[in-house]
Amino acid sequence: MIIDRKTGKSVHIGDTLIRKDYKGFKHKYEVMDIIPRGVWVRKLTQGDRWVYLSMTLASLQLDEVMK
């Protein structure tokens, strides 16, 4: 199970996250799939285009919790 550090809620496929980059700009991420050691997301860029990325859980401020 994947948990959002900011809200404490579980994250599922199709959920949307708003995160700031290292410069402080907010970006919208949509979770497409949960893969080993990370998540497959699509990121909305400033030009209203989607970029597909494989990201680690830590980079999106997510934690994996074992039941």
FENCOR-V564274 format. One record per backbone hydrogen bond with DSSP energy under -0.5 kcal/mol. NH is the residue of the N-H (numbers start at 0). CO is the residue of the C=O. If there is no record, write none. Layout:
((NH:CO) (NH:CO))
This chain:
((1:10) (2:62) (3:8) (4:60) (7:3) (10:1) (13:30) (14:11) (16:28) (18:16) (18:26) (20:24) (23:20) (26:18) (27:43) (28:16) (29:41) (30:14) (31:29) (31:39) (32:39) (34:32) (34:37) (37:34) (38:54) (39:32) (40:38) (40:52) (41:29) (42:50) (43:27) (44:42) (44:48) (47:44) (50:42) (52:40) (54:38) (54:52) (59:55) (59:56) (60:57) (61:56) (62:2) (64:0) (64:62))
